[in-house]
Amino acid sequence: MLTPADELESLFRQELQTQDEELRRQAALATLHRLNPSNRLTVEQFFQDLQRHKDLWTVASGMGILDFAAILGGQRTAAPTAAAAKPERQRRTRLTDDAKSALKVAIARVLTGVSEGMSRTDCARAILEQGLAPSSVDRAELADKLRLPLGELVSEGRLHTVGEKRLMRYLAGGKRK
């Protein structure tokens, strides 16, 4: 069972990873702004070089072609407007029935034999480590997407919970008396 200090450390590491990914994205975007390729470089060579650097390729491959061309042409994009300055909210996606049932099986497999149970985030981590996550569920959203299947497994009597809110643990089997 995770102590509150371990839970705090886990949450801190997740936040640190998110911040690290965002910082890498910003650095890659700034690097793309500083690129000044000449006509001596072919498009094929340029993309081969770009693909060798994982962070740059990740940012470039997610851009629109016009934005990418403007950056390579040395044009700065217009100053962000008030609407563009707001952080963009990701669209929520629903779990398909197949993904939900696959997650239920994965949860049952992960919790089997774990006598102290697992929190939702621990369960998500274990599912990812064992490669049991459905491909339709984004890795970053997995812990959030587990809420529904976990709730259904509890209501079906296949799991039971111990604790409340942040300290809740899920254990295999029906409610113990």
C-alpha positions in Angstrom: 0.0 0.0 0.0 1.4 3.4 -1.0 1.9 5.8 1.9 0.8 9.4 1.4 4.5 10.4 0.9 4.8 7.8 -1.9 1.5 9.0 -3.5 2.8 12.6 -3.3 6.1 11.5 -5.0 4.1 9.8 -7.7 2.0 12.8 -8.4 5.1 15.1 -8.4 6.8 12.8 -11.0 3.7 12.9 -13.2 3.6 16.7 -13.1 7.4 16.9 -13.7 7.1 14.6 -16.8 4.3 16.8 -18.2 6.3 20.0 -17.6 9.4 18.3 -19.2 7.4 17.3 -22.3 6.0 20.9 -22.7 9.5 22.4 -22.3 10.9 20.1 -24.9 8.1 21.0 -27.3 8.7 24.8 -26.8 12.5 24.3 -27.3 11.9 22.3 -30.5 9.6 25.0 -31.8 12.1 27.7 -31.0 14.8 25.6 -32.8 12.6 25.3 -35.9 12.2 29.1 -35.9 16.0 29.5 -36.0 16.5 27.0 -38.9 17.7 28.7 -42.1 18.0 26.0 -44.7 19.6 26.9 -48.0 18.7 25.7 -51.4 21.9 23.4 -51.4 19.9 21.1 -49.1 17.3 18.8 -50.7 13.9 18.3 -49.1 14.8 14.6 -48.6 18.0 15.5 -46.8 16.2 18.1 -44.7 13.5 15.6 -43.5 16.1 12.9 -42.9 18.0 15.2 -40.7 14.9 16.4 -39.0 13.7 12.8 -38.3 17.0 12.0 -36.5 16.1 14.5 -33.8 13.0 13.0 -32.0 11.8 16.2 -30.4 12.1 18.3 -33.5 10.4 15.7 -35.6 7.5 15.3 -33.1 6.8 19.0 -33.2 7.2 19.4 -37.0 5.1 16.3 -37.8 2.2 17.8 -35.8 2.3 21.2 -37.5 0.1 22.3 -40.5 2.0 22.6 -43.7 1.5 26.3 -44.0 2.8 27.0 -40.5 5.8 24.8 -41.2 6.5 26.6 -44.5 6.2 30.0 -42.8 8.7 29.0 -40.1 11.2 27.7 -42.7 10.7 30.8 -44.8 11.7 32.9 -41.8 8.3 34.4 -41.3 7.2 34.8 -37.7 3.6 34.0 -37.1 1.4 36.9 -36.1 1.2 37.7 -32.4 -1.3 35.5 -30.7 -4.7 36.9 -30.2 -6.5 36.7 -26.9 -8.4 33.6 -28.1 -5.2 32.0 -29.3 -3.3 32.9 -26.1 -5.6 30.7 -24.0 -4.4 27.2 -23.6 -6.3 24.9 -25.9 -8.5 22.5 -24.2 -8.3 19.0 -25.5 -11.5 17.5 -26.7 -12.9 14.8 -24.5 -13.2 11.4 -26.1 -15.5 8.6 -25.1 -14.5 5.0 -24.5 -15.9 2.6 -27.0 -17.5 -0.5 -25.6 -14.6 -2.6 -26.9 -12.1 -0.4 -25.2 -14.1 -0.4 -22.0 -14.3 -4.2 -22.0 -10.6 -4.5 -22.8 -9.8 -2.2 -19.9 -12.0 -4.3 -17.6 -10.1 -7.4 -18.5 -6.7 -5.5 -18.1 -7.8 -4.2 -14.6 -8.8 -7.7 -13.5 -5.5 -9.2 -14.7 -3.5 -6.5 -13.0 -5.3 -6.7 -9.7 -5.2 -10.5 -9.5 -2.8 -11.5 -6.9 -2.2 -8.0 -5.5 -3.3 -8.4 -1.9 -2.8 -4.7 -0.9 -4.8 -3.4 -4.0 -3.9 -0.5 -6.2 -4.9 3.1 -6.7 -6.3 4.1 -10.1 -3.0 5.6 -11.1 -1.1 2.6 -10.0 -3.5 0.4 -12.0 -2.9 2.6 -15.1 0.8 2.4 -14.7 0.7 -1.4 -14.3 -1.6 -1.7 -17.4 0.9 0.3 -19.4 3.9 -1.6 -18.1 2.3 -4.9 -19.1 1.2 -3.6 -22.5 -2.5 -4.3 -21.8 -3.8 -0.8 -22.8 -6.1 -0.7 -25.8 -4.5 1.2 -28.7 -7.6 3.5 -28.9 -6.9 5.0 -25.4 -4.2 7.6 -25.2 -1.4 6.8 -22.7 -1.8 10.2 -21.0 -5.5 9.8 -20.6 -5.5 6.2 -19.3 -5.8 6.9 -15.6 -8.8 9.2 -16.3 -10.3 6.6 -18.6 -10.1 3.9 -15.9 -12.8 5.7 -13.8 -15.7 4.2 -15.7 -14.5 0.6 -16.0 -13.4 0.6 -12.3 -16.8 1.9 -11.2 -18.6 -0.7 -13.3 -16.4 -3.5 -11.9 -17.2 -2.4 -8.4 -20.9 -2.2 -9.1 -20.8 -5.7 -10.7 -19.2 -7.0 -7.5 -16.0 -8.1 -9.2 -13.9 -5.5 -7.3 -14.2 -3.7 -4.0 -12.7 -0.5 -2.6 -10.9 0.5 0.5 -10.4 4.1 1.5 -11.8 7.4 0.1 -11.0 9.8 -2.7 -7.3 10.1 -3.3 -6.4 7.2 -1.0 -8.9 4.8 -2.5 -7.5 1.4 -3.4 -9.2 -1.2 -5.6 -9.0 -4.9 -4.7 -10.0 -7.9 -6.6 -13.2 -9.7 -5.4 -16.5 -8.7 -4.0 -17.1 -6.6 -0.9 -15.5 -8.3 2.2 -17.5 -8.3 5.4 
